[in-house]
Amino acid sequence: MIFNLFKKKLPYIHRRKQHIYKLLGNKCKKCKIRDSRVLQIDHVNSDGYLERHLSRSQLYAKVVKEPKRYQLLCANCNWRKRAQDFKRQKRQQRGFWRRVFLLT
């Protein structure tokens, strides 16, 4: 019974995912790869931590409402971006602490 319900929902999930990918360009923004198995939705402004609690369908609804906040990246490009963002955040934190110690 449950298995049959899952089988019925699967095509809808795939259609929704294809619609979102098409909305975001259907390829990696950086390297232009089109393999949907490796594409991931990325937050352009690196504010994804604010939406980690959302379900997939809630995230898809937000992408439809505000597609400019999101982009498609392949897994490799997404990890590279994540590493660069992490380094940038670390530099900003160091600058913050330097200013705090200089003011005291």
LINVEN-V771651 format. One record per helix or strand of 3 or more residues. SS is the DSSP state (H for helix, E for strand). FROM is the first residue (numbers start at 1). TO is the last residue. If there is no record, write none. Layout:
# LINVEN-V771651
ss=SS from=FROM to=TO
ss=SS from=FROM to=TO
This chain:
# LINVEN-V771651
ss=H from=2 to=23
ss=E from=39 to=43
ss=H from=48 to=51
ss=H from=56 to=65
ss=H from=67 to=69
ss=E from=70 to=74
ss=H from=75 to=103
